[in-house]
Amino acid sequence: MNFNMEEAIEVLERTPQTLEYFLSGLSDPWLQYNEGEGSWSVSEVIDHLIEGEKNNWIPRLEMILQEGESKPFPPFDRYSHLNKESERSIEQQLLEFKTIRIQNTTKLKELIKPELHLEWTGSHPAFGVVKVRELLSTWVVHDLTHIAQIVRVMSERYRADVGPWKEYLGILKTTK
């Protein structure tokens, strides 16, 4: 197993500042572009990350610590952010994400003692028994997945414009 609590927290704490540095001040065409029907824009990805901070990671962790496997987690609607109208700027979205993430990583440090809690189990509504270690690992990889998604969507916007160099740009080989 590679999971290490301190290393996981390193990524979780850096994600908001990484996104803030990369996305703040970009024009709307970068932030609103998507890869077609059923795909998300950069702005929608940030809203999804906010929803996860509010309704997924820490609430599920607390449920494992309090309920164990006796009660399954409430389902998390991965698409709920699409049902809300948002007129917020990217800076406002990123500030909300950063604020909630700071609260959540602080709470994570307070709740978890790696030598005690990592193998504790809870009940996922679709997967069945899951461990704290698996939930926390998923949280980290979820961040990395959406960072990669943001970069891929932004790259896709210039697909037709790179001309013959497309064959040398690996990120454009992974889509369409």
Backbone as CSV, one residue per row, in Angstrom:
resi,resn,N_x,N_y,N_z,CA_x,CA_y,CA_z,C_x,C_y,C_z
1,MET,0.831,-1.186,0.000,0.000,0.000,0.000,0.872,1.245,0.000
2,ASN,0.478,2.234,-0.795,1.234,3.479,-0.889,0.629,4.619,-0.084
3,PHE,-0.595,4.450,0.430,-1.255,5.560,1.094,-0.459,6.021,2.300
4,ASN,-0.302,7.334,2.373,0.372,7.979,3.493,-0.407,9.255,3.787
5,MET,-0.868,9.384,4.999,-1.734,10.501,5.376,-1.082,11.858,5.107
6,GLU,0.185,12.020,5.493,0.852,13.306,5.288,0.962,13.628,3.804
7,GLU,1.281,12.633,2.990,1.377,12.855,1.541,0.015,13.189,0.942
8,ALA,-1.025,12.534,1.412,-2.374,12.822,0.919,-2.748,14.271,1.227
9,ILE,-2.459,14.692,2.430,-2.779,16.065,2.835,-1.979,17.075,2.015
10,GLU,-0.753,16.727,1.632,0.033,17.625,0.775,-0.738,17.971,-0.500
11,VAL,-1.313,16.974,-1.141,-2.066,17.211,-2.383,-3.369,17.941,-2.079
12,LEU,-4.107,17.466,-1.080,-5.392,18.096,-0.761,-5.235,19.574,-0.426
13,GLU,-4.170,19.929,0.280,-3.958,21.335,0.627,-3.502,22.172,-0.562
14,ARG,-2.863,21.569,-1.528,-2.328,22.328,-2.671,-3.325,22.500,-3.808
15,THR,-4.322,21.655,-3.882,-5.256,21.731,-5.007,-5.893,23.110,-5.156
16,PRO,-6.441,23.707,-4.103,-7.067,25.027,-4.292,-6.099,26.086,-4.809
17,GLN,-4.891,26.123,-4.263,-3.950,27.153,-4.724,-3.467,26.857,-6.133
18,THR,-3.350,25.595,-6.491,-2.974,25.227,-7.864,-4.026,25.729,-8.842
19,LEU,-5.284,25.449,-8.533,-6.378,25.880,-9.411,-6.508,27.398,-9.435
20,GLU,-6.336,28.019,-8.278,-6.415,29.479,-8.201,-5.341,30.119,-9.088
21,TYR,-4.130,29.637,-8.982,-3.039,30.203,-9.766,-3.264,29.983,-11.266
22,PHE,-3.739,28.807,-11.611,-3.905,28.446,-13.018,-5.117,29.120,-13.661
23,LEU,-6.204,29.294,-12.912,-7.465,29.717,-13.523,-7.859,31.174,-13.277
24,SER,-7.417,31.782,-12.188,-7.819,33.160,-11.881,-7.407,34.100,-13.000
25,GLY,-8.343,34.945,-13.381,-8.057,35.958,-14.387,-8.189,35.484,-15.826
26,LEU,-8.476,34.192,-16.042,-8.657,33.726,-17.418,-9.983,34.236,-17.977
27,SER,-10.022,34.453,-19.270,-11.243,34.921,-19.914,-12.268,33.791,-20.010
28,ASP,-13.529,34.188,-20.159,-14.627,33.220,-20.198,-14.493,32.121,-21.254
29,PRO,-13.971,32.401,-22.435,-13.853,31.290,-23.390,-13.051,30.100,-22.831
30,TRP,-12.027,30.353,-22.030,-11.276,29.258,-21.411,-12.128,28.534,-20.371
31,LEU,-12.920,29.287,-19.641,-13.641,28.746,-18.490,-14.972,28.109,-18.849
32,GLN,-15.551,28.486,-19.974,-16.875,27.983,-20.344,-16.848,26.917,-21.438
33,TYR,-15.716,26.711,-22.076,-15.598,25.701,-23.130,-15.790,24.313,-22.531
34,ASN,-16.435,23.420,-23.292,-16.507,22.017,-22.897,-16.247,21.143,-24.115
35,GLU,-16.186,19.856,-23.907,-15.847,18.920,-24.982,-17.073,18.396,-25.722
36,GLY,-18.216,19.010,-25.509,-19.437,18.587,-26.179,-20.486,18.132,-25.184
37,GLU,-21.602,17.676,-25.720,-22.738,17.267,-24.886,-22.322,16.270,-23.809
38,GLY,-22.771,16.544,-22.601,-22.474,15.654,-21.488,-21.122,15.890,-20.832
39,SER,-20.378,16.863,-21.319,-19.071,17.158,-20.716,-19.179,18.451,-19.910
40,TRP,-18.169,18.697,-19.104,-18.189,19.841,-18.201,-17.166,20.881,-18.616
41,SER,-17.531,22.132,-18.405,-16.582,23.229,-18.573,-15.707,23.318,-17.328
42,VAL,-14.670,24.127,-17.410,-13.792,24.354,-16.261,-14.608,24.876,-15.078
43,SER,-15.470,25.819,-15.331,-16.302,26.397,-14.281,-17.184,25.336,-13.621
44,GLU,-17.738,24.439,-14.418,-18.576,23.362,-13.876,-17.763,22.369,-13.056
45,VAL,-16.531,22.131,-13.452,-15.658,21.251,-12.664,-15.420,21.859,-11.286
46,ILE,-15.182,23.156,-11.225,-14.961,23.811,-9.931,-16.219,23.702,-9.074
47,ASP,-17.387,23.907,-9.669,-18.636,23.751,-8.909,-18.787,22.316,-8.387
48,HIS,-18.391,21.342,-9.173,-18.432,19.938,-8.744,-17.486,19.711,-7.558
49,LEU,-16.304,20.277,-7.617,-15.363,20.148,-6.498,-15.944,20.767,-5.221
50,ILE,-16.631,21.883,-5.360,-17.266,22.533,-4.208,-18.332,21.611,-3.617
51,GLU,-19.161,21.036,-4.459,-20.203,20.115,-3.978,-19.601,18.929,-3.243
52,GLY,-18.497,18.403,-3.762,-17.823,17.295,-3.087,-17.320,17.694,-1.716
53,GLU,-16.805,18.897,-1.600,-16.325,19.380,-0.308,-17.472,19.503,0.685
54,LYS,-18.625,19.926,0.210,-19.768,20.113,1.099,-20.444,18.788,1.469
55,ASN,-20.550,17.878,0.524,-21.460,16.743,0.698,-20.854,15.356,0.559
56,ASN,-19.548,15.257,0.337,-18.988,13.936,0.101,-17.916,13.553,1.109
57,TRP,-16.754,14.100,1.003,-15.572,13.564,1.679,-15.673,13.554,3.201
58,ILE,-15.798,14.710,3.806,-15.849,14.777,5.271,-17.145,14.174,5.808
59,PRO,-18.308,14.446,5.213,-19.514,13.790,5.725,-19.413,12.254,5.711
60,ARG,-18.823,11.707,4.684,-18.673,10.251,4.628,-17.643,9.764,5.648
61,LEU,-16.584,10.500,5.801,-15.581,10.135,6.800,-16.204,10.136,8.194
62,GLU,-16.941,11.186,8.506,-17.602,11.252,9.812,-18.585,10.098,9.995
63,MET,-19.257,9.725,8.938,-20.214,8.627,9.031,-19.511,7.306,9.333
64,ILE,-18.362,7.070,8.703,-17.592,5.863,9.007,-17.205,5.862,10.479
65,LEU,-16.703,6.986,10.951,-16.229,7.060,12.334,-17.368,6.914,13.342
66,GLN,-18.569,7.360,12.984,-19.706,7.313,13.911,-20.566,6.063,13.745
67,GLU,-20.764,5.621,12.507,-21.710,4.542,12.226,-21.060,3.233,11.802
68,GLY,-19.804,3.305,11.381,-19.174,2.097,10.842,-19.962,1.601,9.640
69,GLU,-20.196,0.306,9.593,-20.925,-0.307,8.479,-22.424,-0.406,8.745
70,SER,-22.892,0.108,9.876,-24.294,-0.086,10.260,-25.286,0.661,9.378
71,LYS,-24.830,1.720,8.737,-25.719,2.531,7.920,-24.955,2.999,6.683
72,PRO,-25.497,2.778,5.473,-24.775,3.231,4.277,-24.760,4.750,4.157
73,PHE,-23.706,5.251,3.496,-23.617,6.689,3.216,-24.836,7.097,2.392
74,PRO,-25.295,8.331,2.563,-26.287,8.835,1.603,-25.616,8.919,0.230
75,PRO,-26.339,8.652,-0.831,-25.740,8.775,-2.173,-25.263,10.209,-2.416
76,PHE,-24.185,10.342,-3.167,-23.673,11.658,-3.551,-24.041,11.885,-5.010
77,ASP,-24.760,12.940,-5.278,-25.164,13.278,-6.642,-24.020,14.033,-7.315
78,ARG,-23.272,13.318,-8.152,-22.102,13.909,-8.819,-22.478,14.987,-9.818
79,TYR,-23.756,15.097,-10.139,-24.203,16.052,-11.152,-25.048,17.182,-10.581
80,SER,-25.183,17.258,-9.262,-26.060,18.262,-8.646,-25.648,19.690,-8.988
81,HIS,-24.371,19.904,-9.184,-23.897,21.258,-9.508,-24.432,21.751,-10.851
82,LEU,-24.857,20.845,-11.710,-25.369,21.231,-13.025,-26.798,21.762,-12.940
83,ASN,-27.462,21.513,-11.814,-28.845,21.945,-11.635,-28.954,23.321,-11.006
84,LYS,-27.827,23.958,-10.769,-27.822,25.267,-10.117,-27.319,26.319,-11.098
85,GLU,-27.998,27.437,-11.123,-27.533,28.568,-11.927,-26.456,29.301,-11.146
86,SER,-25.334,29.557,-11.777,-24.256,30.252,-11.085,-23.784,31.426,-11.922
87,GLU,-23.845,32.580,-11.348,-23.355,33.795,-11.995,-22.059,34.267,-11.349
88,ARG,-21.458,33.386,-10.546,-20.252,33.777,-9.822,-19.043,33.784,-10.766
89,SER,-18.115,34.631,-10.453,-16.859,34.658,-11.209,-16.030,33.446,-10.824
90,ILE,-15.050,33.126,-11.624,-14.155,32.011,-11.289,-13.434,32.300,-9.979
91,GLU,-13.103,33.546,-9.742,-12.429,33.904,-8.491,-13.323,33.625,-7.287
92,GLN,-14.621,33.916,-7.405,-15.560,33.627,-6.309,-15.695,32.119,-6.094
93,GLN,-15.770,31.370,-7.171,-15.860,29.912,-7.066,-14.608,29.352,-6.384
94,LEU,-13.454,29.810,-6.838,-12.196,29.309,-6.284,-12.034,29.678,-4.814
95,LEU,-12.492,30.865,-4.443,-12.430,31.263,-3.038,-13.324,30.360,-2.187
96,GLU,-14.517,30.062,-2.678,-15.401,29.159,-1.933,-14.761,27.779,-1.788
97,PHE,-14.214,27.258,-2.880,-13.551,25.952,-2.831,-12.401,25.965,-1.830
98,LYS,-11.566,26.985,-1.905,-10.410,27.096,-1.009,-10.844,27.182,0.457
99,THR,-11.867,27.976,0.726,-12.352,28.153,2.092,-12.859,26.840,2.674
100,ILE,-13.685,26.138,1.912,-14.232,24.866,2.399,-13.130,23.819,2.509
101,ARG,-12.202,23.812,1.556,-11.117,22.822,1.607,-10.243,23.032,2.840
102,ILE,-9.948,24.268,3.178,-9.159,24.533,4.384,-9.893,23.995,5.615
103,GLN,-11.186,24.259,5.694,-11.980,23.730,6.811,-11.928,22.198,6.830
104,ASN,-12.056,21.593,5.652,-12.098,20.131,5.576,-10.757,19.479,5.887
105,THR,-9.665,20.058,5.440,-8.367,19.453,5.760,-8.045,19.648,7.240
106,THR,-8.467,20.755,7.793,-8.300,20.954,9.241,-9.085,19.895,9.996
107,LYS,-10.321,19.676,9.594,-11.160,18.675,10.241,-10.583,17.273,10.056
108,LEU,-10.082,16.985,8.864,-9.460,15.692,8.590,-8.322,15.424,9.574
109,LYS,-7.475,16.418,9.774,-6.349,16.267,10.700,-6.819,16.041,12.134
110,GLU,-7.936,16.652,12.490,-8.486,16.484,13.837,-9.128,15.112,14.018
111,LEU,-9.796,14.617,12.987,-10.575,13.377,13.096,-9.738,12.108,13.013
112,ILE,-8.730,12.111,12.155,-8.035,10.867,11.816,-6.698,10.746,12.518
113,LYS,-6.543,9.642,13.146,-5.248,9.219,13.667,-4.837,8.041,12.790
114,PRO,-3.860,8.257,11.902,-3.518,7.217,10.920,-3.250,5.844,11.534
115,GLU,-2.620,5.829,12.698,-2.298,4.538,13.321,-3.543,3.819,13.832
116,LEU,-4.681,4.519,13.882,-5.898,3.940,14.437,-7.022,3.784,13.413
117,HIS,-7.264,4.790,12.589,-8.510,4.862,11.820,-8.459,4.401,10.369
118,LEU,-7.313,4.263,9.767,-7.256,4.041,8.320,-7.953,2.770,7.846
119,GLU,-8.015,1.764,8.677,-8.646,0.508,8.263,-10.101,0.402,8.721
120,TRP,-10.607,1.419,9.407,-12.012,1.411,9.795,-12.864,1.373,8.538
121,THR,-14.048,0.787,8.632,-14.882,0.584,7.458,-16.256,1.215,7.609
122,GLY,-16.795,1.547,6.465,-18.151,2.062,6.363,-18.849,1.376,5.219
123,SER,-20.081,1.780,4.976,-20.884,1.139,3.933,-21.241,2.138,2.845
124,HIS,-20.723,1.900,1.663,-21.017,2.728,0.493,-22.276,2.170,-0.169
125,PRO,-23.198,3.036,-0.624,-24.456,2.538,-1.185,-24.285,1.684,-2.449
126,ALA,-23.211,1.881,-3.188,-22.997,1.100,-4.413,-21.890,0.057,-4.268
127,PHE,-20.832,0.371,-3.509,-19.657,-0.499,-3.434,-19.671,-1.463,-2.263
128,GLY,-20.501,-1.199,-1.278,-20.479,-2.019,-0.070,-19.424,-1.504,0.892
129,VAL,-18.694,-2.420,1.502,-17.728,-2.058,2.536,-16.534,-1.325,1.924
130,VAL,-16.225,-0.163,2.501,-15.064,0.630,2.092,-14.299,1.058,3.341
131,LYS,-12.999,1.267,3.161,-12.129,1.655,4.276,-11.868,3.160,4.247
132,VAL,-11.558,3.709,5.408,-11.169,5.118,5.508,-10.014,5.393,4.555
133,ARG,-9.017,4.527,4.538,-7.858,4.691,3.661,-8.298,4.806,2.199
134,GLU,-9.268,4.006,1.787,-9.752,4.046,0.407,-10.493,5.345,0.114
135,LEU,-11.297,5.798,1.062,-12.009,7.063,0.885,-11.024,8.221,0.741
136,LEU,-10.021,8.256,1.601,-9.043,9.350,1.553,-8.184,9.278,0.289
137,SER,-7.797,8.080,-0.114,-7.043,7.918,-1.365,-7.872,8.399,-2.550
138,THR,-9.157,8.083,-2.531,-10.047,8.498,-3.612,-10.182,10.010,-3.664
139,TRP,-10.230,10.648,-2.493,-10.316,12.106,-2.441,-9.115,12.734,-3.145
140,VAL,-7.924,12.223,-2.885,-6.701,12.736,-3.510,-6.738,12.514,-5.021
141,VAL,-7.056,11.298,-5.429,-7.059,10.985,-6.865,-8.193,11.726,-7.574
142,HIS,-9.283,11.968,-6.886,-10.373,12.776,-7.442,-9.867,14.177,-7.784
143,ASP,-9.114,14.790,-6.883,-8.509,16.099,-7.174,-7.642,16.022,-8.424
144,LEU,-6.760,15.039,-8.452,-5.832,14.910,-9.589,-6.581,14.651,-10.895
145,THR,-7.650,13.871,-10.814,-8.471,13.584,-12.000,-9.065,14.870,-12.557
146,HIS,-9.591,15.708,-11.672,-10.232,16.930,-12.160,-9.228,17.990,-12.592
147,ILE,-8.046,17.994,-12.014,-6.995,18.876,-12.526,-6.642,18.448,-13.956
148,ALA,-6.481,17.151,-14.162,-6.188,16.633,-15.508,-7.338,16.942,-16.471
149,GLN,-8.565,16.799,-16.005,-9.729,17.098,-16.837,-9.723,18.560,-17.273
150,ILE,-9.444,19.456,-16.342,-9.402,20.888,-16.663,-8.361,21.164,-17.743
151,VAL,-7.187,20.612,-17.598,-6.116,20.821,-18.574,-6.509,20.222,-19.933
152,ARG,-7.128,19.043,-19.908,-7.551,18.392,-21.155,-8.606,19.227,-21.881
153,VAL,-9.629,19.718,-21.142,-10.691,20.521,-21.749,-10.108,21.799,-22.351
154,MET,-9.214,22.438,-21.620,-8.606,23.660,-22.134,-7.768,23.379,-23.381
155,SER,-7.059,22.275,-23.397,-6.249,21.901,-24.562,-7.134,21.616,-25.763
156,GLU,-8.244,20.978,-25.527,-9.175,20.621,-26.603,-9.667,21.854,-27.359
157,ARG,-9.759,22.941,-26.665,-10.222,24.186,-27.293,-9.328,24.589,-28.473
158,TYR,-8.060,24.251,-28.425,-7.130,24.610,-29.498,-6.767,23.434,-30.410
159,ARG,-7.500,22.331,-30.308,-7.203,21.134,-31.110,-7.000,21.459,-32.599
160,ALA,-7.964,22.129,-33.186,-7.889,22.407,-34.627,-6.796,23.421,-34.964
161,ASP,-6.404,24.203,-33.999,-5.463,25.294,-34.244,-3.998,24.865,-34.211
162,VAL,-3.692,23.720,-33.655,-2.290,23.316,-33.554,-1.771,22.681,-34.840
163,GLY,-2.686,22.428,-35.780,-2.282,21.888,-37.068,-1.537,20.564,-36.947
164,PRO,-0.441,20.433,-37.700,0.255,19.145,-37.749,0.956,18.761,-36.445
165,TRP,1.103,19.709,-35.515,1.771,19.385,-34.240,0.912,18.488,-33.348
166,LYS,-0.356,18.313,-33.707,-1.260,17.505,-32.887,-0.660,16.144,-32.567
167,GLU,0.027,15.546,-33.501,0.581,14.201,-33.271,1.664,14.190,-32.199
168,TYR,2.208,15.349,-31.849,3.246,15.424,-30.815,2.696,15.879,-29.456
169,LEU,1.410,16.174,-29.421,0.790,16.685,-28.198,-0.064,15.582,-27.578
170,GLY,0.537,14.864,-26.665,-0.114,13.702,-26.056,-1.492,13.982,-25.490
171,ILE,-1.703,15.144,-24.950,-2.993,15.466,-24.343,-4.110,15.465,-25.379
172,LEU,-3.777,15.785,-26.631,-4.777,15.766,-27.690,-4.994,14.365,-28.262
173,LYS,-4.100,13.467,-27.961,-4.283,12.077,-28.405,-5.238,11.316,-27.502
174,THR,-5.451,11.829,-26.268,-6.314,11.122,-25.323,-7.787,11.466,-25.507
175,THR,-8.103,12.421,-26.376,-9.491,12.796,-26.613,-9.760,12.735,-28.109
176,LYS,-11.004,12.653,-28.430,-11.523,12.636,-29.816,-10.604,11.968,-30.786
